[in-house]
Amino acid sequence: MGQLNAQNTKAVVKENRSSLLSHKEVAVAADDSANYERLCKEGLEEKIRLEALYKQVDERREALEDEIEGLDSEASNINASINRESNNLTTIKRRKDNSDVKELEEEQKRLLRNINAIKNAINRQKGDISSNDIKLTEMSRQKNELGKLKEETSASIIERNKDVLVTPFAQITMDRLYAAQGEYNSYKKNNKTIKEFAAKVERIIKYKNIYDDACKAANSLYKKESVNSILKQISTIDLATLTAVQRQEIEQVQSILANYDDGVMAFQELVKRVREKRGSAGEYYTPKSFNEDYDLILSKNNLRERTDKFIKGTPYLNGVYNEYIAALQKDPKQTPESEEVILGIIVESTNQ
């Protein structure tokens, strides 16, 4: 009989361990997950394409600026050459009366040809500069358009993922949060709007982890160090940044963990008093006798109120308690395994 009850105890405890706030959890539908994955993939591909195009345009613009600078320098050198050749021509003209006319005329023609060639080169350079100016203007226009498109992409990322900031912790999954994080990760470095949004999402990820750990502890056997550690983490949460529902979730699980040891002490007191009654009655302890004793036990030392508030208010203890009372109401002479489990828990205070 004890083995059977122990099995029942484990089954009910297992069932009740997942009871905390389970009514708050809403499974993310498969089609929503597929849509998010598709949107994440499309957003990432679009982002990669835009960044590659943006980089190509920017590199081409820089190359054109360097080329224009080189052409300006070359034009300056050509103008200097024209001045030198013009000075030489003037000198030759002055020497014409005192030199061989034919030789000077040939040199004059040569210099004129050089001057014309230089002028033609200048005109070509001016044409190249003008063409490059047009290209540079077009590149700047494309850069501006890409910048606007990048901003529009950032806005669409925020629009698609803004729900993660307001969804209750019990309803949102870590996969959903990580999907949102993956969408904005490559944008947040150079985009102020995305950077601010990313900070909010990453804060929610941190708080969601704390909340999940707290719920797990509330549904598990009391361990002082673990509970104290989680309560310390909860104290770092900035409640002002949360929605009313999220804040209520945090405060509720915080209250459960803060009162966990009180629930354990109340349960231990109940078990000890039940054992006293069982020991006194012996083989004559009937379900009717237990129910009468149980009501009397709860009436002393404010145990009924403590049971309602601390035992039933703690998911793990509530599951064990319901199974424990049900087993005793069926056969109060038995000693449920849960008695040893509860009495073996070490709490902050030993005052009963």
N, C-alpha and C positions, 0 to 999 in steps of 0.2 A: 504493500500500500504506500509506504514511504517513497519507493522508487517511482511509482506511478505519479504521485503528487509532485515529485521533483521534476518529472518530465513535463507535467502540466505547468508547473511554475516557470520552467525555462521557455516554454512555448508562449505563455502570456507575456512574460518579460520581453521576449523578442518582439512580439507584436506591438507592445506598448512603447518600445524604445524609439520607434519611428513616429510616435503619435504627436510629439510637440510641433505645433504649428503646421502639421501636415495638411490641414485644411487650407492653409495659405498658399501651398505650393501648387503651381499650375504648370503642367508639363508643356514645354515648348513644342508646338505642333511640328510634324515632320516637314510639311510644306513650307512653314516659316523658316525652318533651318535651311532648307534647300534654297529658298529665296535669298536668305542672308549670304549663303555661301556663293551663290551666283553673283550677287551684287558686290561682294568682297572681291571676287575674282575679276569682274568687269572693271571695278574701280581701280584695282591694282594694275591691270593691263593698260587702262587709259592713263593712269599716272605715269607708268614707265614710258609710254609713247610720248606723252607731253613733255616729260623731263628730257628725253633724248632730243626731241625737236627743239626744245628751248635751248639746250646746250649747243646744238648745231648752229642755230641762228646766232647765238651770242659769240661763238668762236668765229663765225664768218664776219660778223660786225667788227670784231677786234682786228681781223686780218685786213679788212678794207680800210680801217683807220690807219693801220701801219703802212699800207700801200699808198694812201693819200699823203701821209707824212713824207714818204720817200719821194713821191712825185713832186711835192712842193720843194723839197731840197734839190732835186734834180733840175727843176725849172729855175731855181735861183742860180745854180751853177751855169745853166745855159745862158741866162741873162748876163752873167759875168763874162762868159765867153764872147757874147755879142759885143759887149762894151770894149773888150780887149781888141777884137777884130776891127771894130769901128775906129778905135784909136790908131790901129796900124794903118787902116785905109787913109785916115787923115794925114798921118806921117808920110805915107807914100805920095799922096797928092802934093804935099809940100816939097817932096824930093823930085817931083816929076820934071821940073824945069832944069834941074842940074844932073839928071840921070838919063840913061838910055830910055827913050819913050816906049819903045816896043816892049822892053823887059818889064817896065813899070805897068804898062797896060795889061800884060798877062797876069802879073801879080794881083793887079786890081780886080780882074775878072775872077781869079781864083778866090780872092777874099769875098767877092760878092756871092759866088756860088756857096761858099762856106756859111755866109750870113743867111742866105735863103734856106739852106739845109737846116740851119739852126732854128730859123723861124718856123719851118715846117715841123720840126721836132717839137717846138714849143706848142704849136697848134694841136699836134697829136696828144701831147701831155695834157693840154687843157681839156681835150675831148675825153681822155681817160679819167681825169679828175671829175668832170661833170657826170660821166657815166657812173663812177664810183659813188659820187654824192647821191645819185638817184638810188643806187643799190643800198647805200647806207640808210637812206630815208625809208626804203621799203623794209629793210631789216629791222629798223627801229619800230616801224608800224607792226610788223609781225611779233616783235618782242612784247609790245604793249598788249596785243591781242592774246598772246600766250599767257601773259600775266593775268589778264582778265579771266581767261579760261581756267587758269589755275585757281583763282579765287572762287570761281563758280563751282569747280570740282570740290574745293574745300567746303563750301557751303552745303553741297549735296551730301558730303560725308557726314557732316554734323547733323543734317536733317534726317538721314537714315539711322543715325545712332543715338539721337538725343533721348530716346526712350530709356536707355540704360541708366540714365541719371535719376529717373523717377520711379522705376519699377521697384516694387517691394523686394526686399532681400530674399524672402521666402519663395518668390516667384521667378526670379532671374537666375540663370545658370552661369557658371564660370565660363563655359564655352561661348555664351553670348557676349560676355564682357571681353573675352580675349579676341573674339571676331571683330568687335569694334576697335579694339586696340590695334589690331593688325591693319585696319584700313587707314588709320591716321599716322601710323608710326613714321613713315618716310616723309611726311609733310610737316611734322611739328617743329623741326629744327629751324626752318626758315619762314614759317607762317605763324604770325602772332595769334590769330584767331584759333587756328588748329592747336597751337601750343596751350592756350588757355583751356580749350575743351579737353585736351588730352590730360591735363592736370586734374580736372574734375573726374574723368573716367578712372584714372589711376587711383584716385582717392576712394572711389566707390569700390574698386577691386580690393583694395586693402580692407575696407570696412566689411565687405562681403565675406572675406576670408575669416575675419574676426567673428562675425555673426555665425558662420557655419561651425566654427570651432566651439562657440558657446552653446549652440544647439546640440552638438554632439556630446558635450560634457553634461548638459542637462538631461540627456537621454542615457547616460552611462553611470556606472557605479561611482559614487563620490570619491574623488581623489583630491585631497587638500591642495597639493602643490599645483596640480593642473587647473583647478578652479580659481585659485588665487592669481595664477599667471594670466588667465583669460580675463578676469576682472580688471587686472592692471591694464591690459590692452584696450578693453572697452573704455576705460577712463581717458584714453588718448583720442577718442572719436570726437570730432567737432559736430555736435548735434545740430548746430545752427545751419550746417550745410546740407542737411537731410530734409526730405519731405516729412510731413506729419506722420504718415504711415511708417516710413523707415525709422523715424525717431521712436515711434511706439514699439516697433519690433525690438530695437536695441534696448530700450528701457525695460521691456518685459523680460527678455532673457537675462538681462543684468540683475533684475530683481530675483529671478528664479535662482541664479547661482549664488547671489548674496545670502539667500535664505536656505540654501541647500543644507548647511550643517544644522540649522534649527530643525529642519525636517527629519534629518537623521536622528537627532537627539529625541525628538518626539516619538519617532518610530521605535527607537530602542527602549524608551520608557514603556510604550505600549506592549512590546514583546515581553519585557520583564514582568509586567503585571499579569499578562496572560499566562505566563509560565507559573507564576505563583498560584493562580486559580486552578490551573491544570494539576499542579502538584498536590494541592489540598483536596481536590475532588477525586483524583485517581481514576479508577475504572468506572466510576459512576458519573463521569463528566459527560453530559449530553449536550446536543445542539441547543436545546432550550436553556440549559444552565449557562452555556457560553454566551448566548444572546443577552441574558440577564446580566451576567458579569461584564460583558462588553459595554453595555450601556452605562453601568456603574463606573467602569474604568474611565470612560470618556468624560464623565461628569467631574472627575477630580483633577486638580492642578491645571485647569483650563485646557485639558488635553483635547477635547472635542474641537475647540477653536483652532488650536495648534495643528490638529490633524487636517482640518479643512484648508487652512492657509498654507502650511509648510509641506505636509506629506502629499496631499492631493494637488498642491500647486507645483510640485516637482515631477516632471514626466516619469523619470526612472522610478522614484519612490511610489508614485501613484500606481504604476503598473504592478509593482511587487505587492503593494498594500491590497489592491483589489483581489489579487490571486490569494494572498495570505488569509484575508477575512473569509473569502469563499471556501477555502479549504477547511478552516476551523468551523464554519457553520455546518459543513457536511460531516466532519468528524473531529471534534475538539480534542480528542485524546491523542491525536497524532502530533508530531513535532515537525512542521514543515521545514524544509531545507533553508528557506528564506530567513528563518529566525537567526541561524548562525551567520548568514551573509550580512544581515543588518547589524547584528551585535558586533561583528568583526570590523565594522567601518570605524576609522579613526577620525574624529572631528576636531575642530578648533578648541572647543571647550568640553570638559567632561561634566559640567554642571547639568543636572537633569531637572 
